[in-house]
Amino acid sequence: MADRPDFTHKPERHGVIGPFSGRQLVAAFVSIVFAVVVLVAITTPLNGGGTGPGTVDPRATSYIIASPPPEGLRVGATAPEFTVPLDDGSTYQLADLHGNPIRLADLRGKAVWINFWTTWCPPCQSEVPILRDLSERYRDRGLELIAISVQETSPADVQAYADRYQLGYTIGFDGSGAVFHEYKAYGLPTQIFIDPNGVIRSIVGAPLDEAGAIAQIEAILPGAFAAPSTSAAP
């Protein structure tokens, strides 16, 4: 094959720099400054969400999909059940990808890590290997990971993702977002750590690195703290 000829065309040079006029250079500079300001704004962490130790990156933040509620869940409160009453009088029950109901009441006595996520969310994707590895490592010590897929197309699509990456933990399909809103979440991922008594011990509104996730898990494992004492009536 013959060698390709070198480019010989040399465009005319005019203006301040090459073909560009002074006005064009000023406009380009203003555009760059504006882009930098926007980039800084969108990478600033959400207020109150995941700025403590353990987030993947100090600049990491949730992928926002809803407006923040006036008041969120409180640490120390009992976690809401996955059965949500709807405006039309019906009840929404969270189910796994095979249609089996998922109930927090069935998980009492276990440490529960709830992870709201989607397959298309970049910060969610970044922590999937951590969820997979830690769910396996701590399963025998009483950890139950419930990853709740929010407003995705179908359980089959999420199942294909789970099969591809060999995700062995429970995945709930919250197609309507009812449970997501019941938990006052508005960004992905949002993580809720619940102790064996069903009490919320921590809420993280950002992806976690391995060290941060381990710290959260260790704090809620069965036996990590004393259960509320009860005394007989005099």
MIDOSE-1310 file (N, C-alpha, C; in nm, 2 decimals, decimal comma, always signed):
residues 234
madr	+0,09/-0,12/+0,00/+0,00/+0,00/+0,00/+0,09/+0,12/+0,00; +0,06/+0,22/-0,09/+0,14/+0,34/-0,10/+0,13/+0,42/+0,03; +0,24/+0,49/+0,06/+0,23/+0,58/+0,18/+0,14/+0,69/+0,16; +0,07/+0,73/+0,26/-0,02/+0,85/+0,25/+0,06/+0,97/+0,25
pdft	+0,02/+1,07/+0,16/+0,10/+1,19/+0,15/+0,08/+1,28/+0,27; +0,18/+1,36/+0,30/+0,17/+1,45/+0,41/+0,08/+1,57/+0,37; +0,02/+1,63/+0,48/-0,06/+1,75/+0,45/+0,03/+1,86/+0,41; +0,00/+1,93/+0,30/+0,08/+2,04/+0,25/+0,01/+2,17/+0,26
hkpe	-0,13/+2,16/+0,28/-0,21/+2,29/+0,29/-0,18/+2,36/+0,41; -0,14/+2,49/+0,40/-0,12/+2,58/+0,52/-0,22/+2,69/+0,51; -0,32/+2,70/+0,60/-0,41/+2,81/+0,60/-0,35/+2,94/+0,62; -0,42/+3,04/+0,56/-0,37/+3,18/+0,59/-0,38/+3,22/+0,73
rhgv	-0,28/+3,29/+0,78/-0,28/+3,34/+0,92/-0,32/+3,48/+0,92; -0,42/+3,51/+1,01/-0,46/+3,65/+1,02/-0,52/+3,67/+1,16; -0,54/+3,79/+1,20/-0,59/+3,81/+1,33/-0,49/+3,81/+1,44; -0,53/+3,81/+1,57/-0,43/+3,82/+1,68/-0,35/+3,69/+1,69
igpf	-0,42/+3,58/+1,70/-0,35/+3,45/+1,71/-0,41/+3,36/+1,60; -0,32/+3,32/+1,50/-0,37/+3,24/+1,39/-0,49/+3,30/+1,32; -0,59/+3,22/+1,30/-0,71/+3,27/+1,23/-0,81/+3,35/+1,32; -0,78/+3,36/+1,45/-0,88/+3,42/+1,54/-0,85/+3,57/+1,57
sgrq	-0,96/+3,64/+1,57/-0,96/+3,78/+1,60/-0,96/+3,80/+1,75; -0,93/+3,92/+1,79/-0,93/+3,95/+1,94/-1,06/+3,93/+2,00; -1,17/+3,97/+1,93/-1,31/+3,95/+1,98/-1,34/+3,80/+2,00; -1,29/+3,72/+1,91/-1,32/+3,57/+1,92/-1,24/+3,51/+2,04
lvaa	-1,12/+3,56/+2,06/-1,04/+3,51/+2,17/-1,10/+3,55/+2,31; -1,16/+3,67/+2,32/-1,22/+3,72/+2,44/-1,35/+3,63/+2,46; -1,42/+3,60/+2,36/-1,54/+3,52/+2,37/-1,51/+3,38/+2,42; -1,40/+3,33/+2,36/-1,36/+3,19/+2,40/-1,32/+3,19/+2,55
fvsi	-1,24/+3,29/+2,59/-1,20/+3,30/+2,73/-1,32/+3,31/+2,83; -1,42/+3,39/+2,79/-1,54/+3,40/+2,88/-1,61/+3,27/+2,89; -1,62/+3,19/+2,78/-1,68/+3,06/+2,77/-1,61/+2,96/+2,86; -1,48/+2,97/+2,86/-1,40/+2,87/+2,95/-1,42/+2,90/+3,09
vfav	-1,42/+3,03/+3,13/-1,44/+3,07/+3,27/-1,58/+3,03/+3,31; -1,68/+3,05/+3,23/-1,82/+3,00/+3,26/-1,83/+2,85/+3,28; -1,76/+2,78/+3,20/-1,76/+2,63/+3,21/-1,70/+2,59/+3,34; -1,59/+2,65/+3,38/-1,52/+2,62/+3,51/-1,61/+2,65/+3,62
vvlv	-1,68/+2,76/+3,62/-1,78/+2,79/+3,73/-1,89/+2,69/+3,74; -1,94/+2,65/+3,63/-2,05/+2,55/+3,63/-2,00/+2,41/+3,68; -1,88/+2,38/+3,64/-1,82/+2,25/+3,69/-1,80/+2,25/+3,84; -1,75/+2,36/+3,89/-1,73/+2,37/+4,04/-1,87/+2,35/+4,11
aitt	-1,97/+2,42/+4,05/-2,10/+2,42/+4,12/-2,16/+2,28/+4,12; -2,15/+2,20/+4,01/-2,22/+2,07/+4,00/-2,14/+1,97/+4,08; -2,01/+1,99/+4,11/-1,93/+1,89/+4,18/-1,92/+1,92/+4,33; -1,99/+2,03/+4,38/-1,99/+2,07/+4,52/-2,08/+1,97/+4,59
plng	-2,04/+1,91/+4,70/-2,12/+1,81/+4,78/-2,25/+1,87/+4,82; -2,36/+1,79/+4,82/-2,49/+1,83/+4,87/-2,48/+1,87/+5,02; -2,56/+1,96/+5,06/-2,56/+2,00/+5,21/-2,61/+1,88/+5,29; -2,53/+1,84/+5,39/-2,57/+1,73/+5,47/-2,56/+1,60/+5,41
ggtg	-2,51/+1,58/+5,29/-2,51/+1,45/+5,23/-2,37/+1,40/+5,20; -2,32/+1,30/+5,28/-2,20/+1,23/+5,25/-2,07/+1,31/+5,26; -2,06/+1,41/+5,34/-1,94/+1,49/+5,35/-1,85/+1,44/+5,46; -1,89/+1,34/+5,54/-1,81/+1,29/+5,65/-1,72/+1,18/+5,60
pgtv	-1,64/+1,12/+5,70/-1,55/+1,02/+5,66/-1,61/+0,90/+5,59; -1,55/+0,85/+5,49/-1,60/+0,73/+5,42/-1,66/+0,74/+5,29; -1,68/+0,87/+5,24/-1,73/+0,88/+5,11/-1,62/+0,86/+5,01; -1,66/+0,82/+4,89/-1,56/+0,78/+4,79/-1,46/+0,89/+4,76
dpra	-1,51/+1,01/+4,76/-1,43/+1,13/+4,73/-1,50/+1,25/+4,80; -1,42/+1,34/+4,85/-1,48/+1,46/+4,92/-1,57/+1,54/+4,83; -1,55/+1,53/+4,70/-1,64/+1,60/+4,60/-1,75/+1,51/+4,55; -1,76/+1,38/+4,59/-1,86/+1,29/+4,54/-2,00/+1,33/+4,60
tsyi	-2,10/+1,31/+4,52/-2,23/+1,35/+4,56/-2,33/+1,26/+4,49; -2,46/+1,27/+4,54/-2,56/+1,19/+4,48/-2,60/+1,25/+4,35; -2,66/+1,16/+4,26/-2,72/+1,20/+4,14/-2,87/+1,24/+4,17; -2,90/+1,36/+4,16/-3,03/+1,42/+4,21/-3,14/+1,38/+4,11
iasp	-3,24/+1,32/+4,16/-3,36/+1,28/+4,08/-3,49/+1,34/+4,13; -3,49/+1,41/+4,24/-3,61/+1,46/+4,30/-3,58/+1,59/+4,38; -3,68/+1,66/+4,42/-3,65/+1,78/+4,51/-3,64/+1,73/+4,65; -3,55/+1,80/+4,73/-3,53/+1,76/+4,87/-3,66/+1,78/+4,94
ppeg	-3,70/+1,69/+5,03/-3,82/+1,71/+5,11/-3,79/+1,81/+5,22; -3,90/+1,87/+5,27/-3,89/+1,97/+5,38/-3,82/+1,91/+5,50; -3,84/+1,79/+5,53/-3,79/+1,72/+5,65/-3,76/+1,57/+5,61; -3,64/+1,53/+5,64/-3,59/+1,39/+5,61/-3,61/+1,30/+5,72
lrvg	-3,57/+1,18/+5,71/-3,58/+1,08/+5,82/-3,48/+1,12/+5,92; -3,51/+1,08/+6,05/-3,42/+1,11/+6,16/-3,34/+0,99/+6,20; -3,21/+1,01/+6,23/-3,13/+0,90/+6,29/-3,19/+0,88/+6,43; -3,21/+0,75/+6,47/-3,27/+0,72/+6,60/-3,42/+0,68/+6,59
atap	-3,48/+0,71/+6,47/-3,62/+0,67/+6,45/-3,63/+0,53/+6,39; -3,74/+0,47/+6,41/-3,77/+0,34/+6,35/-3,78/+0,35/+6,20; -3,71/+0,27/+6,12/-3,71/+0,27/+5,98/-3,85/+0,24/+5,92; -3,90/+0,32/+5,82/-4,03/+0,29/+5,76/-4,03/+0,15/+5,70
eftv	-4,15/+0,09/+5,70/-4,16/-0,04/+5,64/-4,16/-0,02/+5,49; -4,14/-0,13/+5,41/-4,14/-0,13/+5,27/-4,28/-0,14/+5,21; -4,38/-0,13/+5,29/-4,52/-0,13/+5,25/-4,58/+0,02/+5,26; -4,61/+0,07/+5,14/-4,64/+0,22/+5,14/-4,79/+0,24/+5,09
pldd	-4,87/+0,31/+5,17/-5,00/+0,34/+5,13/-5,00/+0,45/+5,02; -5,08/+0,43/+4,92/-5,08/+0,52/+4,80/-5,21/+0,61/+4,81; -5,20/+0,72/+4,73/-5,31/+0,82/+4,73/-5,44/+0,76/+4,68; -5,44/+0,66/+4,60/-5,56/+0,60/+4,55/-5,62/+0,50/+4,64
gsty	-5,56/+0,48/+4,76/-5,62/+0,39/+4,86/-5,55/+0,25/+4,86; -5,48/+0,22/+4,75/-5,41/+0,09/+4,74/-5,28/+0,10/+4,82; -5,21/-0,02/+4,83/-5,09/-0,03/+4,90/-4,98/-0,08/+4,81; -4,86/-0,02/+4,82/-4,75/-0,06/+4,74/-4,66/-0,14/+4,82
qlad	-4,62/-0,26/+4,78/-4,53/-0,35/+4,85/-4,41/-0,37/+4,77; -4,29/-0,34/+4,83/-4,17/-0,36/+4,76/-4,14/-0,51/+4,74; -4,10/-0,54/+4,62/-4,07/-0,68/+4,59/-3,93/-0,69/+4,53; -3,87/-0,81/+4,53/-3,75/-0,84/+4,47/-3,77/-0,86/+4,32
lhgn	-3,66/-0,89/+4,25/-3,67/-0,90/+4,10/-3,75/-1,02/+4,05; -3,78/-1,11/+4,14/-3,86/-1,23/+4,11/-4,00/-1,21/+4,16; -4,04/-1,09/+4,22/-4,17/-1,07/+4,26/-4,20/-1,11/+4,41; -4,10/-1,15/+4,48/-4,12/-1,19/+4,62/-4,11/-1,06/+4,71
pirl	-4,21/-1,05/+4,80/-4,21/-0,93/+4,89/-4,09/-0,92/+4,98; -4,05/-0,80/+5,00/-3,94/-0,77/+5,09/-3,99/-0,69/+5,21; -3,98/-0,74/+5,33/-4,03/-0,67/+5,45/-3,92/-0,66/+5,55; -3,91/-0,53/+5,61/-3,82/-0,51/+5,71/-3,85/-0,59/+5,84
adlr	-3,98/-0,62/+5,86/-4,02/-0,69/+5,98/-3,95/-0,83/+5,98; -3,93/-0,89/+5,86/-3,87/-1,02/+5,85/-3,72/-1,02/+5,87; -3,66/-0,90/+5,88/-3,52/-0,88/+5,90/-3,48/-0,84/+6,04; -3,57/-0,83/+6,13/-3,54/-0,79/+6,27/-3,44/-0,89/+6,32
gkav	-3,34/-0,84/+6,39/-3,23/-0,92/+6,45/-3,11/-0,92/+6,36; -3,13/-0,86/+6,24/-3,01/-0,85/+6,15/-2,98/-0,70/+6,13; -2,85/-0,68/+6,09/-2,81/-0,54/+6,05/-2,85/-0,53/+5,90; -2,92/-0,41/+5,87/-2,97/-0,39/+5,74/-2,91/-0,27/+5,68
winf	-2,85/-0,29/+5,56/-2,80/-0,18/+5,48/-2,89/-0,16/+5,36; -2,96/-0,05/+5,35/-3,04/-0,01/+5,24/-2,96/+0,08/+5,15; -2,96/+0,04/+5,02/-2,89/+0,12/+4,92/-2,99/+0,16/+4,80; -3,03/+0,28/+4,79/-3,11/+0,33/+4,68/-3,02/+0,36/+4,56
wttw	-3,05/+0,30/+4,45/-2,95/+0,31/+4,33/-3,03/+0,29/+4,20; -2,95/+0,30/+4,09/-3,00/+0,26/+3,96/-2,88/+0,21/+3,88; -2,91/+0,13/+3,78/-2,80/+0,08/+3,70/-2,73/+0,18/+3,61; -2,80/+0,30/+3,58/-2,74/+0,40/+3,49/-2,68/+0,51/+3,57
cppc	-2,68/+0,51/+3,70/-2,62/+0,62/+3,78/-2,47/+0,60/+3,80; -2,39/+0,69/+3,75/-2,24/+0,67/+3,76/-2,19/+0,65/+3,91; -2,23/+0,74/+4,00/-2,18/+0,72/+4,14/-2,23/+0,59/+4,20; -2,35/+0,54/+4,16/-2,40/+0,41/+4,20/-2,31/+0,30/+4,15
qsev	-2,28/+0,31/+4,02/-2,19/+0,21/+3,96/-2,06/+0,20/+4,02; -2,00/+0,31/+4,07/-1,87/+0,31/+4,12/-1,86/+0,23/+4,25; -1,97/+0,22/+4,32/-1,96/+0,14/+4,45/-2,02/+0,00/+4,44; -2,08/-0,04/+4,33/-2,13/-0,17/+4,32/-2,03/-0,28/+4,36
pilr	-1,90/-0,27/+4,31/-1,81/-0,38/+4,36/-1,79/-0,38/+4,51; -1,80/-0,27/+4,58/-1,79/-0,26/+4,72/-1,91/-0,33/+4,79; -2,03/-0,30/+4,74/-2,15/-0,36/+4,79/-2,15/-0,51/+4,77; -2,11/-0,56/+4,65/-2,10/-0,70/+4,63/-2,00/-0,77/+4,72
dlse	-1,88/-0,71/+4,74/-1,78/-0,78/+4,82/-1,82/-0,78/+4,97; -1,87/-0,66/+5,02/-1,89/-0,65/+5,16/-2,02/-0,73/+5,20; -2,12/-0,74/+5,11/-2,24/-0,82/+5,14/-2,20/-0,96/+5,16; -2,10/-1,01/+5,08/-2,06/-1,15/+5,09/-1,97/-1,17/+5,22
ryrd	-1,89/-1,07/+5,25/-1,80/-1,08/+5,36/-1,87/-1,08/+5,50; -1,98/-1,00/+5,50/-2,05/-0,98/+5,63/-2,18/-1,06/+5,64; -2,22/-1,13/+5,54/-2,35/-1,20/+5,54/-2,36/-1,30/+5,66; -2,25/-1,37/+5,69/-2,25/-1,47/+5,80/-2,25/-1,40/+5,94
rgle	-2,22/-1,27/+5,94/-2,22/-1,20/+6,07/-2,35/-1,12/+6,09; -2,44/-1,14/+6,00/-2,58/-1,09/+6,03/-2,61/-0,96/+5,94; -2,54/-0,94/+5,84/-2,57/-0,82/+5,75/-2,66/-0,86/+5,64; -2,77/-0,79/+5,62/-2,86/-0,80/+5,50/-2,85/-0,68/+5,42
liai	-2,80/-0,69/+5,30/-2,80/-0,57/+5,21/-2,92/-0,57/+5,12; -3,00/-0,46/+5,12/-3,11/-0,45/+5,03/-3,09/-0,33/+4,94; -3,05/-0,36/+4,81/-3,03/-0,26/+4,71/-3,16/-0,23/+4,64; -3,22/-0,11/+4,65/-3,35/-0,08/+4,59/-3,33/+0,00/+4,47
svqe	-3,36/-0,07/+4,36/-3,35/+0,00/+4,22/-3,47/+0,09/+4,20; -3,44/+0,22/+4,17/-3,55/+0,32/+4,17/-3,58/+0,36/+4,03; -3,71/+0,35/+4,00/-3,77/+0,40/+3,88/-3,70/+0,36/+3,75; -3,67/+0,23/+3,74/-3,61/+0,17/+3,62/-3,71/+0,11/+3,53
tspa	-3,67/+0,06/+3,42/-3,77/+0,02/+3,32/-3,84/-0,11/+3,36; -3,77/-0,21/+3,40/-3,83/-0,34/+3,43/-3,74/-0,42/+3,52; -3,80/-0,51/+3,60/-3,71/-0,60/+3,68/-3,62/-0,68/+3,59; -3,66/-0,72/+3,47/-3,57/-0,80/+3,38/-3,44/-0,72/+3,35
dvqa	-3,46/-0,59/+3,32/-3,34/-0,51/+3,29/-3,24/-0,51/+3,41; -3,29/-0,49/+3,53/-3,21/-0,49/+3,65/-3,15/-0,62/+3,67; -3,23/-0,73/+3,65/-3,17/-0,86/+3,67/-3,06/-0,89/+3,57; -3,07/-0,84/+3,45/-2,96/-0,86/+3,35/-2,83/-0,79/+3,40
yadr	-2,85/-0,68/+3,46/-2,73/-0,61/+3,52/-2,67/-0,69/+3,64; -2,76/-0,74/+3,72/-2,72/-0,82/+3,84/-2,65/-0,95/+3,79; -2,70/-1,01/+3,69/-2,63/-1,13/+3,64/-2,50/-1,10/+3,58; -2,49/-0,99/+3,51/-2,36/-0,95/+3,44/-2,25/-0,93/+3,55
yqlg	-2,29/-0,87/+3,66/-2,18/-0,84/+3,76/-2,19/-0,93/+3,88; -2,27/-1,04/+3,87/-2,28/-1,14/+3,97/-2,31/-1,08/+4,11; -2,42/-1,01/+4,12/-2,46/-0,95/+4,24/-2,55/-1,05/+4,32; -2,50/-1,09/+4,43/-2,57/-1,20/+4,51/-2,66/-1,14/+4,61
ytig	-2,66/-1,01/+4,64/-2,74/-0,96/+4,74/-2,89/-0,93/+4,69; -2,98/-0,90/+4,78/-3,12/-0,88/+4,75/-3,13/-0,75/+4,68; -3,20/-0,75/+4,57/-3,23/-0,62/+4,49/-3,38/-0,61/+4,49; -3,43/-0,49/+4,54/-3,57/-0,46/+4,53/-3,60/-0,38/+4,41
fdgs	-3,72/-0,39/+4,35/-3,76/-0,31/+4,23/-3,86/-0,21/+4,27; -3,82/-0,08/+4,28/-3,91/+0,02/+4,32/-3,94/+0,11/+4,20; -4,02/+0,05/+4,11/-4,05/+0,11/+3,98/-4,12/+0,24/+3,99; -4,20/+0,26/+4,08/-4,28/+0,38/+4,10/-4,21/+0,48/+4,19
gavf	-4,10/+0,44/+4,26/-4,03/+0,53/+4,35/-4,10/+0,55/+4,48; -4,20/+0,47/+4,51/-4,28/+0,49/+4,63/-4,20/+0,47/+4,76; -4,12/+0,37/+4,76/-4,03/+0,35/+4,88/-3,92/+0,45/+4,89; -3,87/+0,49/+4,77/-3,77/+0,59/+4,77/-3,82/+0,72/+4,83
heyk	-3,94/+0,76/+4,80/-4,00/+0,88/+4,86/-4,04/+0,86/+5,00; -4,09/+0,74/+5,04/-4,12/+0,71/+5,18/-4,00/+0,73/+5,27; -3,88/+0,71/+5,21/-3,76/+0,72/+5,29/-3,70/+0,86/+5,28; -3,78/+0,95/+5,22/-3,74/+1,10/+5,21/-3,61/+1,11/+5,13
aygl	-3,58/+1,02/+5,04/-3,46/+1,03/+4,96/-3,48/+1,12/+4,84; -3,37/+1,18/+4,78/-3,39/+1,26/+4,66/-3,27/+1,24/+4,57; -3,16/+1,17/+4,61/-3,05/+1,15/+4,53/-3,00/+1,01/+4,53; -2,93/+0,97/+4,43/-2,87/+0,83/+4,42/-2,72/+0,84/+4,41
ptqi	-2,65/+0,75/+4,49/-2,71/+0,66/+4,59/-2,75/+0,73/+4,72; -2,85/+0,68/+4,79/-2,87/+0,71/+4,93/-2,87/+0,59/+5,01; -2,80/+0,59/+5,12/-2,78/+0,47/+5,20/-2,83/+0,49/+5,34; -2,90/+0,39/+5,39/-2,96/+0,39/+5,52/-2,91/+0,27/+5,60
fidp	-2,85/+0,29/+5,72/-2,80/+0,18/+5,80/-2,89/+0,16/+5,92; -2,94/+0,04/+5,93/-3,05/+0,01/+6,03/-3,00/-0,10/+6,12; -3,01/-0,08/+6,26/-2,96/-0,18/+6,35/-3,06/-0,30/+6,36; -3,02/-0,40/+6,44/-3,11/-0,52/+6,45/-3,25/-0,50/+6,51
ngvi	-3,26/-0,38/+6,58/-3,39/-0,34/+6,64/-3,48/-0,26/+6,54; -3,43/-0,24/+6,42/-3,51/-0,17/+6,32/-3,49/-0,02/+6,33; -3,39/+0,03/+6,40/-3,37/+0,17/+6,43/-3,26/+0,22/+6,33; -3,29/+0,34/+6,27/-3,19/+0,40/+6,18/-3,07/+0,46/+6,26
rsiv	-2,95/+0,41/+6,22/-2,83/+0,45/+6,29/-2,75/+0,55/+6,21; -2,77/+0,55/+6,08/-2,69/+0,64/+5,99/-2,76/+0,66/+5,86; -2,75/+0,78/+5,80/-2,80/+0,81/+5,67/-2,68/+0,88/+5,59; -2,65/+0,82/+5,47/-2,54/+0,87/+5,39/-2,59/+0,90/+5,25
gapl	-2,58/+1,03/+5,21/-2,63/+1,07/+5,08/-2,52/+1,08/+4,97; -2,44/+0,98/+4,97/-2,33/+0,98/+4,87/-2,27/+0,84/+4,86; -2,19/+0,81/+4,76/-2,13/+0,68/+4,75/-2,03/+0,66/+4,86; -2,01/+0,54/+4,90/-1,91/+0,51/+5,01/-1,79/+0,43/+4,95
deag	-1,67/+0,46/+5,01/-1,56/+0,38/+4,98/-1,56/+0,25/+5,07; -1,47/+0,16/+5,05/-1,47/+0,04/+5,13/-1,45/+0,06/+5,28; -1,36/+0,15/+5,31/-1,33/+0,18/+5,46/-1,45/+0,24/+5,52; -1,52/+0,33/+5,45/-1,63/+0,40/+5,51/-1,75/+0,30/+5,53
aiaq	-1,77/+0,22/+5,43/-1,88/+0,12/+5,43/-1,86/+0,02/+5,55; -1,73/-0,02/+5,56/-1,70/-0,12/+5,67/-1,73/-0,05/+5,81; -1,69/+0,07/+5,83/-1,72/+0,14/+5,95/-1,87/+0,15/+5,98; -1,95/+0,18/+5,88/-2,09/+0,18/+5,90/-2,15/+0,04/+5,93
ieai	-2,10/-0,06/+5,87/-2,15/-0,20/+5,89/-2,12/-0,24/+6,03; -1,99/-0,22/+6,07/-1,94/-0,27/+6,20/-2,03/-0,21/+6,31; -2,07/-0,09/+6,29/-2,15/-0,02/+6,40/-2,29/-0,07/+6,41; -2,34/-0,15/+6,32/-2,48/-0,20/+6,33/-2,49/-0,35/+6,34
lpga	-2,38/-0,42/+6,33/-2,39/-0,57/+6,34/-2,45/-0,61/+6,47; -2,52/-0,73/+6,47/-2,57/-0,78/+6,59/-2,46/-0,79/+6,70; -2,48/-0,74/+6,82/-2,38/-0,75/+6,92/-2,29/-0,63/+6,93; -2,31/-0,53/+6,83/-2,22/-0,42/+6,83/-2,26/-0,32/+6,93
faap	-2,38/-0,33/+6,98/-2,43/-0,24/+7,09/-2,53/-0,31/+7,17; -2,56/-0,26/+7,29/-2,65/-0,33/+7,38/-2,80/-0,30/+7,34; -2,88/-0,40/+7,34/-3,02/-0,38/+7,31/-3,09/-0,31/+7,42; -3,19/-0,23/+7,39/-3,26/-0,16/+7,50/-3,30/-0,25/+7,61
stsa	-3,27/-0,21/+7,73/-3,30/-0,30/+7,85/-3,45/-0,28/+7,89; -3,51/-0,38/+7,94/-3,64/-0,38/+7,99/-3,64/-0,42/+8,14; -3,72/-0,36/+8,22/-3,72/-0,39/+8,36/-3,87/-0,43/+8,40; -3,88/-0,52/+8,49/-4,01/-0,56/+8,53/-4,08/-0,46/+8,62
ap	-4,21/-0,45/+8,60/-4,28/-0,35/+8,68/-4,28/-0,38/+8,83; -4,26/-0,28/+8,91/-4,26/-0,31/+9,06/-4,38/-0,37/+9,11
